[in-house]
Amino acid sequence: MNENLRALLYLLAAVAFIVGLKRLSSPRTARAGNIIGALGMLLAVVVTLIGTGVSWWVVAAGIAAGAAVGTAAALRVKMTAMPQMVALFNGFGGLASALVAGAEYLRSDPAALPIETITSMVLSVVIGAVTFTGSVIAFAKLQEILGGAPLTYRGQRPVNLAVAATIIGLGAWAVATSLALPFWVAGAVALGLGVLIVLPIGGADMPVVITLLNSLSGLAAAATGFVISNSALIIAGALVGASGVILTNLMCRAMNRSLGHVLFGAFGGTVAVAAGAAGSARATSADDVAIALAYSSQVMVVPGYGLAVAQAQHALRALTADLERRGVRVVYGIHPVAGRMPGHMNVLLAEVDVPYDQLLDLEQSNAVMDRTDVVLVVGANDVVNPAARDDRTSPIYGMPIIEVDRARSTVVIKRSLASGFAGIDNPLFYKDGTAMLFADAKKALTDLLGAMALV
Amino acid sequence: MLEPVVIGVITFVLASFVGFEVISKVPPTLHTPLMSGSNAISGITIVGALIATGGGADTLATVLAFIAVATATVNVVGGFLVTDRMLGMFRKPRRPAGEEGGER
């Protein structure tokens, strides 16, 4: 194939990726967009296979193995397990990029390579290796193979910085001297760095880790694009890198923390519990809540990950369907960190047939709060904590919250008054407009549905 | 004539800006499919993996290329499939509230 034609077809593939991502701007067009992206990938693969002297046996075996594993994983994974799935896929992408650079390095005479090519190879191997092991650790934590608690030790930050500096030194050495040893050692140390960075990070911060690894897998692909001078890899890698950066920023802002603090701060478990409950909480019953819900004109459900832990999505949907049949408008107020990755809660609710126009984001939720009669908080705690807005001394002060205390009334479904993930007391529970329905999420929602039948 | 690396840098910078523009318009509702979908796109490294299978009898390089093809394929096939599965769950709003049931 003519090399100019080949380059233009790669460009066409990259355009398909951009068009595909653009169509993700609405749930209506998103599915077609994903297919356009997939066709772009198919085009890139076909263009590569024609006339580049690939080894057909190796290609056939690799694609067969990868397609079998990928298909099985994609069709079987539960929606609650999506974060670890995406983490693992990120890791595979990073590994592939590192291996490509490694294979190209082996096939070439390092002394004859231009300086920018060796630099790209080093970057590709190092970023790919960090992405790979970091993703595997993130997967193991989310899958609960490893404990979710932050694993910290003294001097962790200087150790990580020293390891990173070692990699930069080895990389510079490999580039300057064309020696093979520092090249491979840099890759090996980068494998270790991925472990060291992710291991200390606690479960609550995993959304940030996954978005960051997503970004890195893109950058690794872009670096590989420089190694083989391929614009499709460079463009696609840049797109994914940008996507990861945007989502990482968004998650950090939603948690009111800086990226540095997430990577080096090891949150969770160490925050002192704010003492002294401000008054007493009012307990309510399923019957009373059912009456309040049935006579509302607008109800907002604020779900947290506790909903998914209790596997109560179906019970919730049965309840809201009953309310809708009575003419009650139901919306869902979804905080960016409601799930275990960006947009996770939306997928869990879409899975139980909640129409997407009822899924409101943080700003939309707060905008309709004044018109909401009852807010039902299920399995969420810190994301509705008014202390984040009102109490300058609170550790979560400044975190954007869903301001459920501005609704006419609030019902919090919760097993007890125990504090949330961050170990911070929630003044919402003691407000006049708040009633507590003490029960497991699934049982409470089932009881509510039963009580609705009598209203 | 420009060096290929310079053309690459220009491409990378411009594509990054396109990425920021396009992706900042994706609503939070679709952020999980965005991640799995962009993840599949980062599997474009499969192009490099395919090329790396050819061009020489270095056994270690061939082994690395094989693993690269396999892992990149997992990334591509799994990523696009799981994204499609998720996006299929996002259903259209029903017109009259609660009139007709969902069709599944």
Interface residues (C-beta under 8 A of the other chain):
Chain A: Y10 A13 A14 F17 I18 G20 L21 K22 L24 S25 S26 P27 R28 A30 R31 N34 I35 G37 A38 M41 A44 V45 T48 L49 T52 G53 V54 S55 V58 V59 A61 G62 I63 A65 G66 A67 V69 G70 T71 A73 A74 L75 V77 M79 M82 M85 V86 F89 N90 F92 G93 L95 A96 S97 L99 V100 A101 G102 A103 E104 L106 R107 P114 E116 T117 S120 I210 T211 N214 S217 G218 A220 A221 A222 T224 G225 F226 V227 I228 S229 N230 S231 A232 L233 I234 I235 A236 G237 A238 L239 V240 G241 A242 S243 G244 V245 I246 L247 L250 A321 E324 R325 G327 R329 I334 P336 G339 M341 P342 G343 H344 N346 V347 A350 E351 D353 P355 Y356 D357 Q358 L359 D361 L362
Chain B: E3 P4 V5 I7 G8 T11 F12 V13 A15 S16 V18 G19 F20 V22 I23 S24 K25 V26 P27 P28 T29 L30 H31 T32 P33 L34 M35 S36 G37 S38 N39 A40 I41 S42 G43 I44 T45 I46 V47 G48 A49 L50 I51 A52 T53 G54 G55 G56 D58 L60 A61 T62 L64 A65 F66 I67 A68 V69 A70 T71 A72 T73 V74 N75 V76 V77 G78 G79 F80 L81 V82 T83 D84 R85 M86 L87 G88 M89 F90 R91 K92 P93 R94 A97 G98 G102 R104
